[in-house]
């Protein structure tokens, strides 16, 4: 066997191995979708709460999250979070203390803690793939509360706004809480994106901003008044 033939044989073996790995990856993804759809369909209408995994119980935004979760439960909704520590824990804690449904959609990460202790055990899912996990939020959450956070929170914020802006999902309420945190970004959106016609003025109506837990819960409640709760797509 000459060098060219050996190289071609090796390349075919690598392609075959990659194809087999992709096939098994596809089965894993399908299984995550199937389990997620089955479990999330049984959860009562709920509001997703996002924010930093690094916030501590003494942090003002952690405390604010506990309070807004309680107010949301009073309006008859459950709470869904990413299942981890920080703001996610605070939201699940508030839901638990208010006697509401407390769900967690966790993700396998090498550097984050496991699921928090305030999630109802029958409402905990853990995913390997971010895009599967995010789809569960986008499909089943009846509203979003976005607390201060890092790259992940910003990613979730802009992705859900984009889905609503482009009509790829039904419109639902998005509430940004922590005006001190969000003001810089909101100014940039208005001064740069809007003034350069990268977005329309109507796009600013996709979200609301408040620091009042009662107002946040009321915004969500008013939006859904008289409407039927269904998955967003």
Backbone torsions as a table, in degrees:
resi	resn	phi	psi	omega
1	UNK	NA	125.9	-179.7
2	UNK	-81.1	175.5	-174.7
3	UNK	-63.5	-40.5	-179.2
4	UNK	-64.2	-42.0	179.5
5	UNK	-64.9	-41.5	179.4
6	UNK	-63.9	-40.2	179.7
7	UNK	-66.2	-42.2	178.9
8	UNK	-63.5	-39.9	178.6
9	UNK	-64.1	-42.3	178.6
10	UNK	-63.6	-41.5	-179.7
11	UNK	-64.2	-39.4	178.2
12	UNK	-65.3	-39.6	178.7
13	UNK	-64.8	-39.6	178.7
14	UNK	-66.4	-42.4	178.4
15	UNK	-61.8	-41.5	178.9
16	UNK	-64.5	-43.2	178.8
17	UNK	-62.6	-44.0	179.3
18	UNK	-63.9	-38.7	179.1
19	UNK	-63.8	-42.2	178.9
20	UNK	-65.6	-40.2	178.3
21	UNK	-64.3	-40.9	178.7
22	UNK	-65.1	-36.7	179.5
23	UNK	-64.8	-45.1	178.0
24	UNK	-65.9	-35.6	176.8
25	UNK	-63.6	-40.0	178.4
26	UNK	-62.6	-42.8	177.9
27	UNK	-61.8	-39.7	179.3
28	UNK	-64.4	-43.2	179.5
29	UNK	-63.4	-44.5	179.2
30	UNK	-61.0	-40.7	179.1
31	UNK	-64.3	-38.7	178.7
32	UNK	-67.1	-41.4	176.4
33	UNK	-61.0	-47.2	-176.8
34	UNK	-61.1	-48.0	179.7
35	UNK	-64.2	-41.0	-178.9
36	UNK	-64.6	-47.3	179.5
37	UNK	-60.5	-43.4	-177.7
38	UNK	-62.9	-43.1	-175.9
39	UNK	-77.5	-43.5	-176.8
40	UNK	-67.4	-30.2	179.7
41	UNK	-64.8	-20.0	-178.3
42	UNK	-91.9	-9.6	-177.7
43	UNK	-82.1	139.2	-179.8
44	UNK	-63.6	161.9	177.5
45	UNK	-49.9	124.7	-171.3
46	UNK	-135.6	158.9	178.4
47	UNK	-109.6	131.8	179.2
48	UNK	-86.5	135.0	178.7
49	UNK	-119.0	125.8	-179.1
50	UNK	-120.6	153.5	177.8
51	UNK	167.6	-177.4	-173.5
52	UNK	-63.6	136.8	173.1
53	UNK	-77.6	-8.1	-174.1
54	UNK	-98.5	-4.7	-179.6
55	UNK	-67.7	138.6	-179.0
56	UNK	-101.5	160.2	-178.0
57	UNK	-55.5	-27.1	179.4
58	UNK	-82.7	-8.9	-179.1
59	UNK	-70.0	140.3	-176.9
60	UNK	-63.5	-32.7	-179.7
61	UNK	-76.0	-29.7	172.8
62	UNK	-61.3	-48.5	-179.2
63	UNK	-64.3	-39.6	179.1
64	UNK	-64.2	-37.4	179.9
65	UNK	-65.7	-41.3	176.8
66	UNK	-56.9	-43.7	-176.7
67	UNK	-69.6	-42.1	-179.3
68	UNK	-68.1	-35.2	176.4
69	UNK	-61.9	-41.0	178.3
70	UNK	-63.2	-41.7	-179.3
71	UNK	-66.6	-36.4	178.2
72	UNK	-65.9	-41.6	177.5
73	UNK	-62.5	-38.0	178.0
74	UNK	-61.0	-27.5	178.9
75	UNK	-83.0	-0.3	175.7
76	UNK	98.4	8.4	-179.3
77	UNK	-101.2	158.5	168.0
78	UNK	-93.1	179.0	179.2
79	UNK	-121.4	135.1	171.5
80	UNK	-119.4	134.5	174.7
81	UNK	-132.8	178.9	174.5
82	UNK	-74.8	0.4	170.9
83	UNK	84.0	-6.5	-174.5
84	UNK	-95.2	-156.4	-178.9
85	UNK	-84.2	-169.5	174.7
86	UNK	67.7	-134.3	-179.4
87	UNK	-58.2	-37.8	178.7
88	UNK	-60.8	-46.6	177.3
89	UNK	-59.9	-42.9	-178.9
90	UNK	-60.6	-42.1	179.8
91	UNK	-66.4	-44.4	177.2
92	UNK	-64.5	-35.9	178.0
93	UNK	-63.8	-46.3	179.4
94	UNK	-60.7	-42.1	178.6
95	UNK	-63.1	-42.8	-178.5
96	UNK	-64.9	-45.9	-178.1
97	UNK	-66.5	-27.2	179.2
98	UNK	-89.4	1.2	178.2
99	UNK	77.7	24.4	-177.8
100	UNK	-102.5	173.5	176.4
101	UNK	-68.8	132.0	-174.6
102	UNK	-130.1	100.6	-175.1
103	UNK	-108.0	153.0	178.5
104	UNK	-136.8	129.5	178.3
105	UNK	-112.9	90.1	-169.5
106	UNK	-85.9	166.2	179.4
107	UNK	-133.3	141.1	176.1
108	UNK	-76.0	117.3	177.8
109	UNK	-134.3	146.0	-177.2
110	UNK	-75.4	-16.4	-171.6
111	UNK	-123.6	2.3	179.5
112	UNK	-105.7	159.0	176.4
113	UNK	-72.2	168.0	177.3
114	UNK	-75.1	-166.5	-177.4
115	UNK	-66.2	150.7	179.5
116	UNK	-79.1	169.5	-171.6
117	UNK	-86.9	1.8	-174.5
118	UNK	-104.7	10.0	178.7
119	UNK	-89.2	136.8	172.2
120	UNK	-62.5	128.2	-173.0
121	UNK	-60.6	-28.2	179.1
122	UNK	-83.8	1.6	-178.6
123	UNK	-123.6	29.7	178.8
124	UNK	-110.6	124.7	174.0
125	UNK	-122.5	145.1	176.6
126	UNK	-127.9	126.7	-176.3
127	UNK	-115.0	156.7	175.4
128	UNK	-93.1	-32.4	-172.8
129	UNK	-107.1	129.2	-179.6
130	UNK	-59.8	-42.1	-173.8
131	UNK	-67.7	-30.3	175.6
132	UNK	-69.9	-45.1	179.6
133	UNK	-60.0	-46.2	-178.7
134	UNK	-63.8	-36.1	179.3
135	UNK	-60.7	-36.3	179.8
136	UNK	-62.2	-40.2	176.4
137	UNK	-64.7	-50.1	-174.9
138	UNK	-63.3	-34.4	-176.5
139	UNK	-79.5	-39.2	-167.7
140	UNK	-110.1	-20.4	-179.2
141	UNK	-70.7	138.4	178.8
142	UNK	-93.6	2.4	178.0
143	UNK	177.1	164.4	-178.3
144	UNK	-125.3	135.2	165.5
145	UNK	-112.7	120.7	-179.4
146	UNK	-110.5	110.6	176.7
147	UNK	-93.1	170.3	176.5
148	UNK	-57.7	142.4	-180.0
149	UNK	-169.2	-168.8	-175.2
150	UNK	-101.8	-145.2	-176.8
151	UNK	-58.7	-42.8	-177.8
152	UNK	-62.3	-42.4	179.1
153	UNK	-65.0	-43.1	178.6
154	UNK	-63.4	-39.6	178.2
155	UNK	-61.2	-48.0	-180.0
156	UNK	-64.9	-38.1	178.9
157	UNK	-59.5	-54.5	-175.1
158	UNK	-73.5	-31.8	-179.8
159	UNK	-67.5	-44.1	-178.8
160	UNK	-69.4	-34.5	175.9
161	UNK	-65.1	-38.8	178.5
162	UNK	-65.1	-41.0	179.5
163	UNK	-62.4	-40.1	178.1
164	UNK	-71.0	-44.8	-179.1
165	UNK	-57.7	-39.7	-176.1
166	UNK	-92.0	0.4	178.2
167	UNK	74.5	17.7	179.4
168	UNK	-81.4	-10.3	172.7
169	UNK	-143.5	157.2	176.3
170	UNK	-62.2	150.1	176.9
171	UNK	-71.4	137.2	172.7
172	UNK	-146.1	162.0	-172.3
173	UNK	-69.7	137.1	174.1
174	UNK	-122.9	123.5	-178.5
175	UNK	-121.5	120.7	174.8
176	UNK	-92.5	126.8	179.5
177	UNK	-119.4	140.7	-174.8
178	UNK	102.4	67.6	-173.5
179	UNK	-60.3	-35.2	178.1
180	UNK	-59.7	-35.9	-179.4
181	UNK	-75.3	-44.4	-171.9
182	UNK	-85.7	-16.5	-172.9
183	UNK	-56.1	-42.2	-179.7
184	UNK	-61.8	-44.1	179.3
185	UNK	-66.0	-42.0	-178.9
186	UNK	-65.2	-37.5	176.5
187	UNK	-63.5	-41.4	178.1
188	UNK	-64.1	-42.3	178.0
189	UNK	-57.6	-45.1	-177.2
190	UNK	-76.1	-44.6	-173.4
191	UNK	-77.6	-30.3	-175.7
192	UNK	-108.1	-58.9	-176.7
193	UNK	-65.7	-49.8	-178.0
194	UNK	-68.1	-46.2	-177.5
195	UNK	-66.2	-21.7	176.7
196	UNK	-98.7	11.2	177.3
197	UNK	61.9	27.9	175.0
198	UNK	-80.7	-20.8	172.6
199	UNK	-135.1	164.5	176.2
200	UNK	-94.2	157.8	178.6
201	UNK	-58.8	-34.9	-180.0
202	UNK	-64.7	-23.7	-179.9
203	UNK	-64.6	-23.2	178.8
204	UNK	-69.9	-14.7	178.2
205	UNK	-83.4	-3.7	179.5
206	UNK	-66.3	-28.4	-175.3
207	UNK	-131.2	161.2	174.1
208	UNK	-122.5	161.0	-179.3
209	UNK	-132.5	130.7	177.6
210	UNK	-160.4	159.7	171.6
211	UNK	-112.2	4.8	-175.0
212	UNK	-99.9	113.6	-179.6
213	UNK	-57.0	-40.1	179.9
214	UNK	-64.9	-40.9	179.5
215	UNK	-66.5	-40.5	178.8
216	UNK	-59.7	-46.5	179.5
217	UNK	-65.3	-36.2	-179.0
218	UNK	-69.7	-37.7	177.0
219	UNK	-57.6	-44.5	-180.0
220	UNK	-67.6	-45.0	-179.4
221	UNK	-62.4	-44.2	-179.7
222	UNK	-63.2	-38.9	-179.1
223	UNK	-60.6	-39.7	-173.7
224	UNK	-92.5	-1.8	-175.9
225	UNK	-58.8	124.8	178.4
226	UNK	78.9	2.9	-178.8
227	UNK	-104.3	156.9	177.0
228	UNK	-89.9	136.2	178.7
229	UNK	-80.6	122.5	177.8
230	UNK	-141.4	161.1	172.0
231	UNK	-58.0	153.9	-172.3
232	UNK	-76.7	-14.1	175.2
233	UNK	-161.8	NA	NA
